[in-house]
Amino acid sequence: MPLRLIFMGTPEFAVPTLRALADQGHEIAAVYTRVAKPAGRGMKLQPTPVELEARRRGLAVLTPATLKTADSLQAFHAHRADAAVVVAYGMILPLPVLDAPRLGCFNLHASLLPRWRGAAPINRAIMAGDTASGVMVMKLDAGLDTGEVAMTERIAVTDAMTAADLHDALAPLGGALMARAMAALERGELQLHRQSDQGVTYAAKIDKAETRIDWTGPARAVLRHIHGLSPFPGAWCEIVIDDEPARIKILRCETAAGTGAAGDLLDDRLRVACGEGAIRILELQRAGKAPMKAAEFLRGTPLPPGARLA
């Protein structure tokens, strides 16, 4: 018999899981998401991607500012859910909420736990040079991503992958994994395993102070820093254009041969010296402009060798 579920999620990453569960035939009693925020030139209220998908499917949507009041807890209980599925909801669930569904609350987390517990696991995995990532279905408890794990899917991480690339690979993988987990839960066959106490790391939110590129590092570390922040918030540097300092975000690059002072342009094709080796910029974005390929940028802004990025 299909489960009666509460779905809790906010960004685009959560949408494939909502789709997978609805398409599997589970009853989605309610969808919880964050409140719409002003965006764009007109600053019109923009519903979250999860809200847009839920309304497209005719599902009830709730956007409470908190889950800690007696009224919000009573409303949560009133759904009479077998389980809740949580994917990047963006709000900590208090213990009474975790205990409300009959079978518990299950989270889709974008890392290979216990590595990268916390808010920014995709970014941190790339920035740290990890060669593998994945998604895990975990039963939520009162800790920060410390619950027992039910199912895992792994994926290789290459130096060519940006945070956006890894996000786009993990989102559908996670949707399929959660659908398998809920099918097993429905059958009474979902097995849970305690997380290891070894290898625990935390994926703190990205701080603005981390986003400036340090060209003195090895080329691969510079590349991974750039790719781990691409496209948002974006790793940036400054270069003098028309006698004025200009900020550019670097969105995609590759390692390249070459030596020189860190930050120096080594040729007219955006090859930049690092502390060890060099990178070649493939895609970038000037402040206030759209992202562009390196060749397009150079057509409008040729930069001579010897120019310096700082």
URMOJO-V251324 format. One record per backbone hydrogen bond with DSSP energy under -1.0 kcal/mol. CO is the residue of the C=O (numbers start at 0). NH is the residue of the N-H. E is the energy in kcal/mol with one decimal. If there is no record, write none. Layout:
BEGIN
{{CO;NH;E} {CO;NH;E}}
END
This chain:
BEGIN
{{2;26;-2.4} {3;81;-2.8} {3;82;-1.4} {4;28;-2.6} {5;84;-3.0} {6;31;-3.4} {7;86;-2.9} {9;49;-1.7} {10;13;-1.5} {11;14;-1.1} {13;17;-1.8} {14;18;-2.6} {15;19;-2.4} {16;20;-2.3} {17;21;-2.3} {18;22;-2.9} {19;23;-1.4} {20;25;-1.7} {21;24;-1.3} {26;4;-3.5} {26;28;-1.1} {29;6;-2.5} {30;61;-2.9} {31;8;-2.2} {36;45;-3.2} {38;43;-1.2} {39;42;-1.1} {43;38;-1.9} {45;36;-1.4} {47;51;-2.3} {48;52;-2.1} {49;53;-2.6} {50;54;-2.7} {51;55;-1.9} {52;56;-1.3} {53;58;-2.9} {54;57;-1.2} {59;30;-2.6} {61;32;-2.2} {68;72;-2.1} {69;73;-2.4} {70;74;-2.4} {71;75;-2.0} {72;76;-2.5} {73;77;-1.9} {75;78;-1.1} {76;79;-2.0} {80;101;-2.0} {81;102;-3.7} {82;5;-1.7} {83;105;-3.3} {84;7;-3.0} {85;107;-2.3} {93;96;-1.0} {93;97;-2.0} {94;98;-2.1} {96;99;-1.1} {103;83;-1.7} {104;139;-2.6} {105;85;-3.1} {106;137;-2.6} {108;110;-1.3} {108;135;-2.2} {110;112;-1.1} {111;114;-1.8} {113;200;-1.6} {116;202;-3.9} {119;123;-2.3} {120;124;-2.0} {121;125;-1.6} {122;126;-2.6} {123;127;-2.1} {124;129;-2.3} {125;128;-1.4} {130;156;-2.4} {132;154;-2.4} {134;152;-2.3} {135;108;-2.7} {136;149;-3.5} {137;106;-3.4} {142;144;-1.1} {147;138;-2.9} {148;192;-2.5} {150;136;-2.4} {152;134;-2.2} {154;132;-2.6} {157;160;-1.4} {161;165;-2.4} {162;166;-2.6} {163;167;-2.5} {164;168;-1.5} {165;169;-2.5} {166;170;-2.2} {169;173;-3.0} {170;174;-2.0} {171;175;-2.2} {172;176;-2.0} {173;177;-2.7} {174;178;-1.9} {175;179;-2.0} {176;180;-2.3} {177;181;-2.7} {178;182;-1.9} {179;183;-2.1} {180;184;-2.5} {181;185;-2.5} {182;186;-1.5} {183;188;-3.1} {184;187;-1.0} {192;148;-3.0} {200;116;-2.7} {201;203;-1.1} {202;119;-2.1} {206;209;-2.1} {207;210;-1.6} {210;235;-2.0} {213;216;-1.3} {216;274;-1.9} {217;221;-2.3} {218;222;-2.7} {219;223;-2.7} {220;224;-2.1} {221;225;-2.4} {222;226;-3.1} {223;227;-2.3} {226;162;-2.4} {226;229;-1.1} {228;233;-2.1} {229;163;-1.5} {234;249;-2.6} {235;212;-2.8} {236;247;-2.6} {237;309;-2.8} {238;245;-2.9} {240;243;-1.5} {243;240;-3.3} {245;238;-2.3} {246;286;-1.7} {247;236;-2.2} {248;284;-2.4} {251;281;-2.8} {251;282;-1.9} {253;279;-3.2} {255;277;-1.4} {260;263;-2.5} {262;308;-3.3} {263;272;-2.6} {264;305;-2.3} {269;280;-2.6} {270;265;-3.6} {271;278;-2.3} {272;262;-3.0} {275;218;-2.4} {276;273;-3.0} {277;255;-2.9} {278;271;-3.4} {279;253;-1.8} {281;293;-2.2} {282;250;-2.2} {282;251;-1.7} {283;291;-2.8} {284;248;-3.1} {285;288;-2.5} {291;283;-2.6} {292;296;-2.2} {293;297;-2.6} {294;298;-1.5} {295;299;-1.1} {296;300;-2.2} {303;306;-1.8} {306;264;-3.1}}
END
